Amino acid sequence: MQYYQQLLQNNRAWVEQKNRDDPSFFSDLAKGQKPPFMWIGCADSRVPANEITGTTAGEVFVHRNIANLVVSTDVSLLSVLDYAVNVLEVKHVIVCGHYGCGGVLAAMGNRPVGLIDNWLLHIKHIYRLHQPELDAIEDLDARGRRLVELNVIEGVHDLYATSIIQEAWRKRRLPTVHGWVYDIAKGLLRELETKISSPTELEPVYQLERAALSP
């Protein structure tokens, strides 16, 4: 048996176990989804959203990319965010980074790695914003960990700055955006102290007027 075929066998075993635990599990799932959470995470295979949060199918709406970046011109991210916020009406959006992130560490250096260099440029911008703090950290591992955190913190800020989140807040004061970091070596999640907890706390230049958002 080829290794990939084991995945199909694992799936059948998973279905059998789920049916034993809850015979209506799949029929209920097929009726639709109403997840309370959206997860913006890294594509790293060691950071599976459902597994590390102890949630099951139907509870977390997931978007993943290299280094869990929130980029205002990323149509894929914005499409997922818009659907999560305006159709599914999630209550919480979580930006989750992880220590030892290859994308973040690559952005700290100058070695070209290919097409992804253009994507990692966004992390370099974050480094520039926080350069005095980061350059003052002599230990490179500690500096990388702090950049991972700052990448999440800036992601939370940039989500609140989107028209999608701001309009949703005007309508229902939700969703709340959270910044988390995952320590792969320990398996633990930690909530970060972010700059803001609502769009009303954004710098004035980021706050959009209602007239500009409404049709």
C-alpha positions as CSV (number, residue, x, y, z in Angstrom):
1,M,0.0,0.0,0.0
2,Q,1.3,3.4,-0.9
3,Y,1.6,5.9,2.0
4,Y,-1.1,8.3,0.7
5,Q,-3.6,5.4,0.7
6,Q,-3.3,5.2,4.5
7,L,-5.1,8.6,4.6
8,L,-8.2,7.0,3.0
9,Q,-8.1,4.2,5.5
10,N,-7.8,6.7,8.3
11,N,-10.8,8.5,7.0
12,R,-12.9,5.4,7.0
13,A,-11.8,4.5,10.5
14,W,-12.6,8.1,11.6
15,V,-16.1,7.9,10.0
16,E,-16.8,4.6,11.8
17,Q,-15.7,6.0,15.1
18,K,-17.8,9.2,14.7
19,N,-20.9,7.1,13.8
20,R,-20.4,5.0,16.9
21,D,-20.1,8.1,19.1
22,D,-22.9,10.1,17.5
23,P,-25.0,8.5,14.7
24,S,-26.4,11.9,13.7
25,F,-23.0,13.6,13.5
26,F,-22.7,13.7,9.7
27,S,-26.3,14.3,8.9
28,D,-26.3,17.3,11.3
29,L,-23.1,18.6,9.6
30,A,-24.7,18.3,6.2
31,K,-27.5,20.7,7.2
32,G,-25.1,23.7,7.3
33,Q,-22.5,25.4,9.3
34,K,-22.7,28.2,12.0
35,P,-19.2,28.3,13.4
36,P,-18.5,30.9,16.2
37,F,-14.9,31.2,15.3
38,M,-12.7,32.2,12.3
39,W,-9.1,31.2,12.4
40,I,-6.3,32.9,10.4
41,G,-3.3,30.7,10.9
42,C,0.0,29.6,9.3
43,A,0.0,26.9,6.7
44,D,2.6,25.0,8.8
45,S,1.6,21.4,9.1
46,R,2.4,21.4,12.8
47,V,-0.4,23.9,13.6
48,P,-3.8,22.3,12.9
49,A,-6.5,24.6,14.2
50,N,-9.1,22.1,15.3
51,E,-6.6,19.7,16.9
52,I,-4.8,22.2,19.1
53,T,-8.0,23.9,20.2
54,G,-9.9,20.8,20.9
55,T,-12.7,21.7,18.5
56,T,-14.5,19.6,16.0
57,A,-15.9,19.9,12.5
58,G,-18.3,22.8,12.1
59,E,-16.8,24.9,14.9
60,V,-13.9,26.8,13.3
61,F,-13.9,28.5,9.8
62,V,-10.3,28.4,8.7
63,H,-8.0,30.4,6.5
64,R,-4.3,29.6,6.4
65,N,-1.3,31.1,4.5
66,I,2.4,31.4,4.9
67,A,3.2,33.1,8.3
68,N,-0.5,33.9,9.0
69,L,-0.3,37.2,7.3
70,V,-3.2,39.7,7.2
71,V,-2.7,41.6,3.9
72,S,-5.2,44.1,2.8
73,T,-4.8,43.3,-0.9
74,D,-5.1,39.5,-0.4
75,V,-8.4,38.7,-2.1
76,S,-8.4,35.2,-0.8
77,L,-8.2,36.3,2.8
78,L,-10.8,39.1,2.3
79,S,-13.2,36.7,0.7
80,V,-13.0,34.2,3.5
81,L,-13.2,37.0,6.1
82,D,-16.3,38.6,4.4
83,Y,-18.1,35.2,4.2
84,A,-17.2,34.4,7.8
85,V,-18.3,37.8,9.1
86,N,-21.3,38.7,7.0
87,V,-22.8,35.3,6.1
88,L,-21.7,33.0,9.0
89,E,-21.7,35.9,11.5
90,V,-18.8,34.5,13.5
91,K,-18.3,36.1,16.9
92,H,-14.5,35.8,17.1
93,V,-11.7,36.1,14.6
94,I,-8.4,34.6,15.8
95,V,-5.0,35.5,14.3
96,C,-2.7,32.8,15.4
97,G,1.1,32.7,14.8
98,H,3.6,30.2,16.1
99,Y,7.1,30.3,17.4
100,G,9.8,29.0,15.0
101,C,7.7,30.1,12.0
102,G,9.9,29.5,8.9
103,G,8.3,32.5,7.1
104,V,9.0,34.9,9.9
105,L,12.6,33.6,10.3
106,A,13.2,33.9,6.5
107,A,11.9,37.5,6.6
108,M,14.5,38.3,9.2
109,G,17.3,37.5,6.8
110,N,18.5,38.5,3.3
111,R,18.8,35.1,1.6
112,P,16.4,34.9,-1.4
113,V,14.1,31.9,-1.4
114,G,12.0,32.5,-4.5
115,L,8.5,33.8,-5.2
116,I,7.7,33.8,-1.5
117,D,10.2,36.7,-1.0
118,N,7.5,39.0,-2.2
119,W,5.0,37.7,0.3
120,L,7.5,37.9,3.2
121,L,8.1,41.5,2.3
122,H,5.0,42.2,4.5
123,I,6.9,40.8,7.5
124,K,9.9,42.9,6.7
125,H,7.6,46.0,6.8
126,I,6.6,44.9,10.3
127,Y,10.2,44.6,11.3
128,R,10.9,48.1,10.0
129,L,8.0,49.4,12.1
130,H,9.5,47.9,15.2
131,Q,13.2,47.9,14.3
132,P,14.5,49.7,17.5
133,E,12.8,47.1,19.7
134,L,13.8,44.2,17.6
135,D,17.4,45.3,17.0
136,A,17.8,45.7,20.8
137,I,17.2,41.9,21.2
138,E,20.7,40.4,20.8
139,D,19.6,36.7,20.9
140,L,18.4,35.8,17.4
141,D,16.0,33.2,18.7
142,A,14.4,35.6,21.1
143,R,14.2,38.3,18.4
144,G,12.5,35.8,16.1
145,R,9.9,35.0,18.8
146,R,9.2,38.6,19.3
147,L,8.7,39.2,15.6
148,V,6.3,36.3,15.5
149,E,4.3,38.1,18.2
150,L,4.5,41.5,16.5
151,N,3.3,39.9,13.2
152,V,0.2,38.7,15.0
153,I,-0.4,42.0,16.8
154,E,-0.1,43.9,13.6
155,G,-2.5,41.4,12.0
156,V,-5.1,42.1,14.6
157,H,-4.7,45.9,13.9
158,D,-5.0,45.4,10.2
159,L,-8.1,43.3,10.5
160,Y,-9.9,45.9,12.5
161,A,-8.9,48.4,9.8
162,T,-10.7,46.5,7.1
163,S,-14.1,47.8,5.9
164,I,-15.5,44.3,6.5
165,I,-14.8,44.4,10.3
166,Q,-15.6,48.0,10.7
167,E,-19.0,47.7,9.0
168,A,-19.8,44.6,11.0
169,W,-19.0,46.5,14.2
170,R,-21.4,49.3,13.3
171,K,-24.1,46.7,12.8
172,R,-23.6,44.3,15.7
173,R,-20.4,45.2,17.7
174,L,-18.9,41.9,16.5
175,P,-16.7,40.1,15.7
176,T,-14.0,40.5,18.3
177,V,-10.4,39.9,16.9
178,H,-7.9,38.1,19.0
179,G,-4.1,37.6,18.7
180,W,-2.7,34.2,19.8
181,V,0.7,32.6,19.5
182,Y,1.3,28.8,19.6
183,D,4.4,27.3,21.1
184,I,5.0,24.1,19.1
185,A,7.6,22.8,21.6
186,K,5.1,22.9,24.5
187,G,1.8,22.6,22.6
188,L,0.3,25.6,24.3
189,L,-1.6,28.6,23.0
190,R,-1.2,32.0,24.6
191,E,-3.2,35.2,24.1
192,L,-1.2,38.3,23.2
193,E,-1.8,41.8,24.5
194,T,-2.8,43.6,21.3
195,K,-2.9,47.3,20.7
196,I,-6.7,47.6,20.3
197,S,-9.9,45.7,21.1
198,S,-12.3,47.3,18.7
199,P,-12.2,49.5,15.5
200,T,-13.1,52.5,17.7
201,E,-9.6,52.4,19.1
202,L,-7.9,52.6,15.7
203,E,-5.8,55.6,14.9
204,P,-8.2,58.2,13.2
205,V,-6.6,57.7,9.8
206,Y,-7.9,54.1,9.7
207,Q,-11.4,54.8,10.8
208,L,-13.8,54.7,7.8
209,E,-16.9,56.9,7.8
210,R,-20.3,55.2,7.6
211,A,-21.3,57.0,4.4
212,A,-18.3,55.6,2.6
213,L,-19.2,52.0,3.7
214,S,-22.9,52.0,3.1
215,P,-24.5,51.4,-0.4
